[in-house]
C-alpha cells in the first residue's frame, strides 16, 4: 500500500510538473527584460506550489519522518559501500558528498556544454542575471528534492527495503528528465543515476543536506547555460548583422 501511495503522489506531481511550462508562458506578469527569466520565474513559482502540495501530502502520511528528513541530518554519516562507484564501506558522507559535488558538477557541465555549445555566448552576458540563476537553482532543487526524494522516501522508509526505495526514486527522476535538462535517453540515465545517489544520501544521512546541495550545484550549471543562451539569442535579435565582426555570424 505504501508503494502505491508513494507512486500516486510522485507520478501525479510529475504529470503536473510536465504541464507547468504551458501555464508559465501564458501568465501575464514580467520581472525581467529577458524572456527566459520571465518564463522561468513563473515556472518556478508554480513548481514551488506543486512541491508544497506534495509536502503537505507527505506530512499527512508520516509527519515524524518528514520532519527528520527535512533537517540537514548527519552530514558525516557512514556510507554503505558501492564498489562499482568506488564508494568504500563506512566512508564518511562528509568526504563522499564533497567528492560527488565536484565530479557530478563536472559531468553535468560537460554534458550541458555539448548540448548547448552552439547557443551559449559570452559568459559576461550571464553576470546581470546571476541572482536569478541562484534563485532558480535554489527553488528548483528544493522543489524536485521534495517531490522525487522525500515524496518517495518518507512513505516507504521502514516498510520497503532501502535498495528498492533508491531504485524507485532513481526511476521517477530519470523518466521526468526525458524532456528536461539533461534530456533524452542519455539525460534520463544520468538523471536516474543522480537520483539514486541523492536518495542514497538522504537515507544514509537521515537528512536532505547533501541531496539538496548537490542538486543545487547542478541547477546552477544548467540555469547558467540556459540564461547565457537566451541572452545570446536576444542580443542576436537586437543587434544589426553589420555590427558583428567578421566570422562571428
N, C-alpha and C positions, 0 to 999 in steps of 0.2 A: 504493500500500500504506500509506503514511504517513497519508493521509487516512482510510482505513478504520480504522486503529488508533486515531487520534485520536477519530473519531466513536464507535467502540465504547466507549472509555474514558469520554467525556463523556456519551453517551446512557445508558450503564449507570449512571454516577454520578447522573445527573439522575433516572432512574427510581427509584433507591433513595431519593434525597433527597425526592422527592414522596410517598414512603410513610412517611417518618420521623415525621410528625405522629401517626399512629396508635400507633406504638410509644411515643412520648413520653408520650402520655396514659395509657398502661397502666402505665408504670414507677411503682413504689410510693413512692420517696423524695420528701421535701419539703424545700425550702430557704427558703421564704417563706410568709407568710400570704396573699399574693396568688396566686391560682391561675394566672394568666397567667405569672408569674415562674417558678413551679414547672414548668409545661409547657415553657416556652421554655428553661429551663436544661437540661432533659433533652434537648430537641430539639438544642440547640447542642452538647451532649456527643456525641450521635450523629452530627451533621453533621461535627464535627471528626474523628471516626473515619473517616467516608467520605473526607474530604479527605486524611487521612494515607494511606489505601489508594491514592487517586488519585495522591498524591505519590510513593508507592513505585513504582507502575507507570510513572509519568513518569520517575522516576530511572533505572529499568532501561532505558527507551527511549533516553534521552540525558542521561547524568549531567552532562556538561560544560556543556551549555546550561542545564539546570535550575539548576545551582549559580550560573551567571551571572545568570539572571533572578530568582532569589530574593534577590539583593542589591538595594539601592536603585537602582543604575545611575547614569547621568549625568543628574541631575535638571534640568540646564540644556542638554541636548542640543538641537540644532536640529530643529524640527518640519517635516514635509512639509506644504506648503500645501494648504488645503481652502477654496476661495473661497466656497462656499455656507454655510460656517460662520464665515467671517471670519478663518480661520487663515492667516496670511501665511507664505510660503515662508521657511524658515530662522528663524522666530520661536522664541525660547528657550522650552523647556518650563518653565523657572522661572516666567516670567510667564504662559505659557499655562496651566500647571497651577493657578496661583493663581486666574486668572480663571475657569477651568472649575469649580474648587471652589466659588466664590461663586455663579455663575449656575446651575449644576446643583442645588446645595443649595436655592436659592430656588425653582427649578421644582419640585423634589421636595416642598418644604414646602407650596407652593400646592396641588399635586395631592393630597397626603395630607390636607390640611385640608378640601378639597372632598369627599373620600370619607368622612372621619370626623368632620366638624364637629358632627354631632348627638350623637356619643358621647363626645367629649372634654370633661372637666370642668375644674375649677380647676387651673391649672398648678402650684399649691402641692402638689397630690397627687403630683406627679412627684418632688419633692425626695428623699424617703426611698429612692426606687428608682433614683436616678441611677447609683450604682455598677453596678447590674445592667444598665442601659441601655448604659453604656460597655463593659461586658464582653461583652454580646451583640453590640454593633456591631463590636467588635474580632474576636471569633471568627467571626461570620457573614461579615464582609467578607473575612477571610483565607481561610476555607474556600471561599467562592464564587470568589475570585480563583484559588485553586489549581485548582479544577475547571474553571471556564469560561474562564480566561485561560491559565494555564500548561498545563492539560490539552490545550488546543488548539494553543497556540503552540509549545511545546517539541518535539512530534513533527513539526511541519510546517515550522518555520523552516529555510530553506536548501533545502527540497525543493519548496515551494509558494510561489507569488507572494504577497508580503506583503498586497496588497489582498484576495486571496481568504481569507487567514488571518483578517483583520479581519472579513470578512463571515460566516465560519463561526462565529467567537466571538460576533458580534452575534446571529446566528440562534438559537444554542442558548441564549443568555442570555435573549433575548426570549421564546422558547417556554416556558422554565422559569418565567416570570413571568405566564403566563396565569392561574395560580391563586395567585400570590404577592402582594406589595405593592411597587410598584403592580400592580394586576391588570387583567384584561380585555384587550380588543384595544388600547385606548389605553395601558394599563400595559405591555403587551408591546412595543409600538412604542417607548415611552420607554425601557424596559429594553434593547431592542435597540440603540438609538442610544447609550445609555450604554455598553453592552458594546463597541460599535465604538470609541468614544473611549478606553475603558480599554485595550483591546487595542492600539490605536494608540500609546498612551503606553508600554506595555511593549516593543513592537517598536522604537520610535524612541529610547527611553532605555536599552534593554537592561537593564531593571530593573523591579521591582514597586512602587516607592515611590508614584508618582502614582496608579496604579490602586488600590492598597490605601487610600491616604489619601482619595481622592475617594469611593470606595465606603464607607469607614468613616463619612464625614460623612453620606452618605445614610441609612445604617443608624441613626445617632444620631437623625435626624429621625423615621424610621419607628418605631423602638422606643419613642421618647419618646411618640409619638401613641398607640401600642397600649397602653403602660403607663398613660397617663392615662385612656384609655377603659376599661381593665379596672378601674382604681382607682375611677373614677366609677360603674361598674356595681356594684362591690362595696359602695360607700358607699350607693347607692340601695337595695340589698337589705337593708342593716343598719340604715338609718335609717327610723323610722316616718314615714308620709306626713305626719302632722300636724306633724312637726318642720321641714318645709321652709317657708320664707317663701312667701307667695302669689306665684304666677307662675313659680316655679322648676320646677314639675312639671305 
